[in-house]
């Protein structure tokens, strides 16, 4: 992913037309067929196939021969496409270095003339995750990258819903699998040694309560996605968030609270009763 800028710069308008056609039609085809590219890009079949081979060589698309030749995005290809859209919207002007990389995302810093230094998070939900979700929801024959886009959209919508009410980074933009937020000058909770852990735990519980009041359950809260500094704390990473009315909301909320209080008990010896905290968060105390 570090070569994303080089690949971005090497794309021609014809390459971009192919990638745009994939994005616009991936909701109808697992692999977008050649005839769609011929129609939407005004190219011959031979030209389209040549471009698909070139893009596959750059690892931006995955070509597959079934009853027809079709193409879909790779994670890298979807990220480059999303970056193109962000630049055209003047959201960012220069992509920086990788700040962090996990199983489900790659995070870069970036510069924006309009917004200053920002964070660009490229969501990456792989095929195994898609298979698990597909068992619960009907995704038909869509390519697994649609789940990556929906993951990014879910995070951006949660941040928009929470910003100004709970302590989360300011959401700036969403395109494809990319979410842009303000850069927060803070460190992960697990990487600092707190002088007043009891106070910080109370602050975190208060943030969980605020999120619940706004109708959002984080769904994956832990010491790895709580940022702290001398100025305060911030909650990040919302791709697994759910509405409080969702059938799994109570389960997710209990897991979030349990993760937090277990960490503080293990790291600092600070104890909280799980049920009491849950009642407080839900306004039942």
Residue pairs with C-beta under 8 A, 6 or more apart in sequence:
1 76
1 79
1 98
1 101
1 106
1 122
2 97
2 98
4 76
4 79
4 80
4 83
4 95
5 95
7 58
7 60
7 76
7 80
8 80
8 83
8 84
10 58
11 19
11 80
11 84
14 41
14 43
14 47
14 51
15 51
15 54
15 55
16 84
17 37
17 40
17 41
17 43
18 37
18 41
18 48
18 51
18 52
18 55
18 61
18 71
19 55
19 60
19 61
19 73
19 77
19 80
19 81
19 84
20 40
20 81
21 32
21 36
21 37
21 40
21 41
22 32
22 61
22 71
22 72
22 73
22 77
22 81
23 73
23 78
23 81
23 176
24 40
25 32
25 36
26 32
26 72
26 73
26 142
26 143
26 145
26 146
27 142
27 146
29 36
29 70
29 72
29 141
29 143
30 70
30 72
30 141
30 142
30 143
31 62
31 63
31 64
31 66
31 70
31 71
31 72
31 143
32 70
32 71
32 72
33 68
33 69
33 70
34 45
34 48
34 49
34 52
34 68
34 69
34 70
35 68
37 43
37 48
37 51
37 52
37 71
38 44
38 45
38 48
41 48
43 51
49 69
52 61
52 63
52 69
52 71
53 63
55 61
55 71
55 77
56 62
56 63
56 71
58 77
59 74
59 76
59 77
60 73
60 74
60 76
60 77
60 80
61 71
61 72
61 73
61 74
61 77
62 71
62 72
62 73
62 74
63 69
63 70
63 71
64 70
64 71
64 72
72 143
72 145
73 81
73 143
73 145
74 145
75 122
75 124
75 126
75 145
75 148
75 177
78 145
78 148
78 149
78 176
78 177
79 106
79 122
79 176
79 177
79 178
81 176
82 122
82 175
82 176
82 177
82 178
83 92
83 95
83 120
83 178
85 175
85 176
86 92
86 120
86 173
86 175
86 178
86 180
87 93
89 173
89 175
90 113
90 114
91 112
91 114
91 115
91 172
91 173
91 175
91 180
92 110
92 111
92 112
92 115
92 118
92 120
92 180
93 110
93 111
93 112
93 113
94 110
94 111
95 108
95 110
95 120
96 108
96 109
96 110
96 111
97 108
97 109
98 106
98 107
98 108
99 107
99 108
99 109
99 119
100 106
100 107
101 107
103 124
103 126
104 123
104 124
104 125
104 126
104 129
104 151
104 239
105 121
105 122
105 123
105 124
105 237
105 239
106 121
106 122
106 124
107 119
107 120
107 121
107 122
108 119
108 120
108 121
108 122
109 117
109 118
109 119
109 120
109 183
110 117
110 118
110 119
110 120
110 180
111 117
111 118
112 118
112 172
112 180
115 172
115 180
115 182
116 182
116 183
117 183
118 172
118 180
118 181
118 182
118 183
119 169
119 180
119 181
119 182
119 183
119 184
120 178
120 179
120 180
121 152
121 155
121 178
121 179
121 180
121 181
122 177
122 178
123 148
123 149
123 151
123 152
123 155
123 177
123 178
123 179
123 239
124 148
124 177
125 144
125 147
125 148
125 151
125 239
126 144
127 144
129 144
129 147
130 139
130 144
130 147
133 139
133 147
139 146
139 147
145 177
148 177
149 176
149 177
151 177
151 239
152 174
152 176
152 177
152 178
152 179
152 239
153 174
154 238
154 239
154 240
154 241
155 179
155 237
155 238
155 239
155 241
156 171
156 173
156 174
156 179
158 216
158 238
158 241
159 168
159 169
159 170
159 171
159 179
159 181
159 238
160 171
161 214
161 215
161 216
162 168
162 210
162 211
162 214
162 216
163 169
163 170
163 171
165 210
165 213
165 214
166 207
166 210
166 211
166 214
166 235
167 207
167 210
167 232
167 233
167 234
167 235
168 234
168 235
168 236
168 238
169 181
169 182
169 183
169 184
169 234
169 236
170 181
170 182
171 179
171 180
171 181
172 180
172 181
172 182
173 179
173 180
174 180
184 227
184 229
184 234
184 236
185 229
185 231
186 227
186 228
186 229
186 231
186 233
186 234
187 227
187 228
187 229
188 223
188 224
188 225
188 226
188 227
188 228
189 200
189 223
189 224
189 226
189 227
189 228
189 233
189 263
190 223
190 224
190 263
192 228
194 200
194 228
194 268
197 264
197 267
197 268
197 270
198 268
198 270
200 228
200 233
201 260
201 261
201 264
201 270
201 272
203 232
203 233
204 226
204 233
204 260
205 257
205 260
205 272
205 277
205 280
205 281
207 233
207 235
208 218
208 221
208 253
208 256
208 257
208 260
208 281
209 280
209 281
209 283
211 217
211 218
211 235
212 244
212 253
212 281
212 282
213 283
215 243
215 244
215 245
216 238
216 241
216 242
216 243
216 244
217 241
217 242
217 243
217 244
217 246
217 249
217 252
217 253
217 256
218 225
218 235
218 237
218 238
218 240
218 241
218 252
218 256
219 238
219 240
219 241
219 242
219 252
219 255
219 256
220 237
220 239
220 240
220 256
221 235
221 255
221 256
221 257
221 259
221 260
222 259
222 260
222 263
223 259
223 260
223 263
223 267
224 237
225 235
225 236
225 237
226 233
226 234
226 235
226 236
226 260
227 233
227 234
227 235
227 236
240 252
242 248
242 249
242 252
243 249
246 252
253 278
253 281
253 282
254 274
254 278
257 274
257 277
257 278
257 281
258 274
261 271
261 272
261 274
261 277
264 270
264 272
265 271
265 272
276 285
279 285
